[in-house]
């Protein structure tokens, strides 16, 4: 009987700790601007480190329907540094298409990028910090 009670108390402690860790994650709104309405779904990927960014294996990814010029999605992720990338899939093949010289054919946006030149493939240049003070991150989509 003591084992069962101890096990229940321990399980309750672990469950409350896990919930408190999730509850302490900052809530951040990712806003995507310059979306072409009904121009194809917008895919958003969140990369948590340089290796995942380089290998294009996101920590979190999701799809939004392009029913407005500005789209938003709320995230709850741990404090840290991330790169957030987005593209609008105009031909609905669920991947970013590239043309000659590796130039994207579809609208593309990356965190910490203003639309001038090409976005860097360097995690450290594109990363943004997310913490309890971060409320909204705005990413514009650009055509090259």
Buried (B, 14 or more C-beta within 10 A) or exposed (E): EEEEEEEEEEEEEEEEEEEEEEEEBBEBEBEBBBBBEEBBBBBBBBBBBBEBBEEEEBBBEEEBEBEEEEBBBEBEBBEBBBBBBBBBBBEEEEEBEEEEEEEBBBBBBBBBBEEEEEBEEEBEEBBBEBEEEBEEBEBBBBEB
